[in-house]
Amino acid sequence: MSIDLDVTDRIGTILLNRAPVHALDRAHQADLQKATEEMTRRPDVRAVVICGAGSKFSAGADIREMAELPAERMQKHAPALQRAVMTVAEIPKPVCAAIEKLALGGGLELALAADFRIFANDAFLGLPEIHLGVIPGAGGTQRLTRLVGPAMAKRLMMTGERLSAWDALELGIATQVAEPGTTVEEARTLLASLTEGPAAALRAIKRAVNGITPPGFRLETELFSDLFGTADQVEGMAAFLEKRKPEFLHPPISEGETNTV
C-alpha cells in the first residue's frame, strides 16, 4: 500500500507515503479509501490524523496519469476520485489534516475533507487546476465555497493563486498555524481531548455541519470529466508535464450553446 496506518492512544494516523510529493494516482486513491474504511471500522480509533510522509502533505492528482486518460475513461474515473476523498469526510470521528510544506489541487481537496486543518507556517496551498484547463474534481468546488464564500472561492479557483498558511488562517481554511515539523503533534493535541468526548454527539455534529447537498458534488464530477478531451485540457496538462506556460485556445461558444451560466 502507498499509505501507512498507525493507532496510538486512540488516535489513528493515515500517512500518505508515495514519494516524492504523494501524488494521488488511482492506486493511491484506492489505498486511501481502504485506509478510511479501516479507521471507520476500528473501535480503538476515536479520532484520525491524516498527513504526508517526510516534509510534504500532497501535491494533488497524478497529472501524468490523468493526461493519458481518454475522455471516456475519465467519465468513469472521476466519480472514483471524488469518492476516495469523500470517504475522509465520512469518517464518523474527528479528523485533522496535518499539512507540511504544500497542499495543492487534489491534496488541498483532501485536506478540505478533514474537520480541522493545521498548516506549517511555511506551507502554501491552492487549487491550480485552471492552469491545466480543468476544475477541481474531488469536492473542492463545494467545500472551499462553504469555507470562504462564493466570491472568494471563484477567485481562488479561477486564478489558481497560491496562498500562504497565514492567508489560509485569515480566510478560515486553516484551523491553526504551527511551526514546521510540528503539525502532527499539534493535530494530536487538538484531537486528544475529543477522544474523551461523547462519540455519538461528535458524530452528529459532524454529520449536521457536513450536510452538503449531493447534487453539487454530482455536478462537479460531471463538469470535471466533461473537460477532458477539450483542447485546453490537453494543452494545459501537456504544458505542465513539459514545464512550460500553456497556450490556451479559448474556444468560442459553440453553436447551440448560450453564454449563460
C-alpha positions in Angstrom: 0.0 0.0 0.0 1.0 3.6 -0.6 -0.5 4.5 2.8 0.7 3.6 6.3 -1.6 3.3 9.3 -0.9 3.6 13.0 -3.0 3.8 16.1 -1.7 5.3 19.3 -3.7 6.5 22.3 -7.0 6.0 20.4 -5.8 8.4 17.6 -5.3 6.8 14.2 -2.8 8.1 11.7 -3.2 7.9 7.9 0.2 8.5 6.4 0.4 9.3 2.7 3.5 7.6 1.5 4.0 7.9 -2.2 7.2 9.9 -2.6 8.2 12.4 -3.6 5.0 14.5 -3.3 2.4 11.9 -2.5 0.6 12.3 -5.8 -2.9 10.8 -5.7 -2.9 8.3 -8.6 -5.7 5.8 -9.0 -3.9 3.2 -6.9 -3.2 5.7 -4.1 -6.9 6.7 -4.2 -7.9 3.1 -3.7 -5.5 2.7 -0.8 -6.9 5.9 0.7 -10.4 4.5 0.6 -9.3 1.3 2.3 -7.5 3.3 5.0 -10.5 5.4 5.8 -12.7 2.3 5.9 -10.4 0.7 8.4 -10.3 3.8 10.6 -14.1 4.0 10.5 -14.4 0.3 11.4 -11.9 0.1 14.3 -13.4 0.6 17.8 -10.0 1.6 19.2 -9.8 4.7 16.9 -11.6 7.7 18.3 -10.0 10.4 16.1 -7.8 10.5 13.0 -4.8 12.4 11.8 -4.0 12.5 8.0 -0.6 13.6 7.0 2.2 13.1 4.5 5.5 11.2 5.0 8.6 13.4 5.1 8.2 17.1 4.7 5.2 17.4 2.4 1.4 16.8 2.5 0.3 16.2 -1.1 0.8 17.9 -4.4 -2.5 16.5 -5.7 -3.5 14.3 -8.5 -1.0 12.5 -10.7 -1.1 14.7 -13.8 0.9 12.3 -16.0 -1.7 9.6 -15.3 -4.6 12.0 -15.9 -3.1 13.3 -19.2 -3.1 9.8 -20.6 -6.7 9.1 -19.8 -9.1 9.5 -22.7 -12.3 11.4 -22.1 -14.5 8.3 -22.0 -12.3 6.7 -19.3 -12.3 9.9 -17.2 -16.1 9.8 -17.2 -15.8 6.5 -15.3 -12.8 7.6 -13.2 -14.0 11.0 -12.0 -16.6 9.6 -9.6 -14.0 7.3 -8.1 -11.6 10.2 -7.5 -14.3 12.2 -5.7 -15.5 9.2 -3.8 -12.0 8.4 -2.4 -11.8 11.9 -0.9 -15.4 11.8 0.2 -14.5 8.8 2.4 -12.3 11.1 4.5 -15.2 13.4 5.2 -17.4 10.4 6.0 -15.2 9.0 8.8 -17.6 9.3 11.7 -14.9 10.6 14.0 -13.0 13.9 14.2 -10.3 14.1 11.5 -7.4 16.6 11.4 -5.1 17.2 8.4 -1.6 18.0 9.4 -0.1 19.9 6.4 3.6 20.4 5.9 5.1 22.4 3.0 2.3 22.1 0.4 -1.3 21.1 -0.3 -2.2 21.7 -3.9 -5.0 20.6 -6.1 -6.3 17.2 -5.0 -4.0 17.5 -2.0 -5.9 20.5 -0.8 -9.2 18.9 -1.6 -8.2 16.0 0.6 -7.3 18.4 3.4 -10.6 20.2 3.0 -12.4 16.9 3.6 -11.0 16.8 7.1 -12.7 18.6 10.0 -9.6 20.6 11.0 -6.5 21.7 9.1 -3.2 22.6 10.8 -0.7 24.2 8.4 3.0 24.6 9.0 3.8 28.4 8.8 5.9 27.9 5.7 3.3 25.9 3.8 1.4 27.0 0.8 -1.8 25.8 -0.8 -4.0 26.3 -3.8 -6.3 24.8 -6.4 -4.3 25.3 -9.6 -6.4 23.1 -11.8 -7.4 26.1 -14.0 -3.8 26.1 -15.3 -4.5 22.6 -16.6 -7.7 23.5 -18.4 -9.9 21.7 -15.8 -11.5 22.3 -12.5 -11.2 20.7 -9.0 -12.9 17.3 -9.2 -12.6 15.9 -5.7 -15.1 18.1 -3.9 -13.0 21.3 -3.9 -15.7 23.5 -5.6 -18.2 22.6 -2.9 -16.0 22.5 0.3 -14.0 25.6 -0.5 -17.1 27.6 -1.2 -18.6 26.7 2.1 -15.5 27.8 3.9 -14.7 31.1 2.2 -17.9 32.1 0.3 -18.7 32.0 -3.4 -16.8 35.2 -4.4 -13.5 34.2 -2.8 -13.9 30.6 -3.9 -14.3 31.7 -7.5 -11.3 34.0 -7.2 -9.1 31.3 -5.9 -10.2 28.7 -8.4 -10.3 31.0 -11.4 -6.9 32.4 -10.8 -5.3 29.3 -9.3 -3.3 31.5 -7.0 -1.3 30.1 -4.1 -2.0 31.1 -0.6 0.3 31.1 2.5 -0.6 29.4 5.7 -1.4 32.8 7.2 -3.7 33.6 4.3 -5.5 30.3 4.9 -5.9 31.1 8.6 -7.4 34.5 7.8 -9.8 33.0 5.3 -10.9 30.2 7.6 -9.3 27.4 5.6 -6.7 26.7 8.3 -7.8 25.9 11.9 -4.3 26.6 13.2 -0.8 27.5 12.0 2.2 25.8 13.6 6.0 25.6 13.4 7.3 23.4 10.6 7.7 19.8 11.7 5.1 20.1 14.5 1.8 19.8 12.7 1.2 16.2 13.5 2.0 16.8 17.2 -0.4 19.8 17.2 -3.0 17.8 15.5 -2.8 15.0 18.1 -3.0 17.6 20.8 -6.2 19.1 19.2 -7.7 15.7 18.9 -6.7 14.3 22.3 -9.5 16.0 24.2 -12.0 14.8 21.6 -11.1 11.2 22.2 -12.6 11.6 25.7 -15.8 13.1 24.3 -19.2 11.5 23.6 -18.7 9.7 20.3 -22.3 9.8 19.2 -22.7 13.6 19.8 -19.4 14.3 18.0 -20.6 12.2 15.0 -23.9 14.1 15.0 -22.2 17.5 14.9 -20.0 16.3 12.0 -23.0 15.0 10.0 -25.0 18.2 10.6 -22.2 20.6 9.6 -21.1 18.5 6.7 -24.6 18.3 5.3 -23.7 19.4 1.8 -26.3 18.6 -0.9 -25.3 15.7 -3.2 -26.3 17.5 -6.4 -23.4 19.9 -6.0 -20.9 17.1 -5.9 -22.5 15.3 -8.8 -22.4 18.4 -10.9 -18.8 19.0 -10.1 -17.9 15.4 -11.2 -19.8 15.9 -14.5 -18.2 19.2 -15.3 -14.8 18.0 -14.3 -14.9 14.9 -16.5 -16.6 16.8 -19.4 -13.5 19.0 -19.7 -11.3 16.0 -20.5 -10.7 15.8 -24.2 -11.1 19.5 -24.7 -8.2 21.3 -26.5 -7.4 23.4 -23.4 -7.2 20.4 -21.1 -4.9 18.6 -23.5 -2.7 21.7 -23.8 -2.8 22.5 -20.1 -1.6 19.1 -19.0 0.9 18.8 -21.8 2.4 22.2 -20.8 2.5 21.1 -17.1 4.4 17.9 -18.0 6.8 19.8 -20.3 7.3 22.5 -17.7 6.2 25.4 -19.9 3.4 28.0 -20.0 0.2 26.7 -21.6 -1.2 28.4 -24.7 -4.9 28.0 -24.3 -7.1 28.3 -27.3 -10.0 29.9 -25.5 -12.6 28.2 -27.9 -15.6 30.3 -28.7 -19.1 29.3 -27.6 -20.3 26.6 -29.9 -23.4 26.9 -32.0 -26.5 25.9 -30.0 -24.9 26.9 -26.7 -25.7 30.1 -24.8 -23.4 32.4 -22.9 -25.4 32.0 -19.6 -24.2 30.0 -16.6 
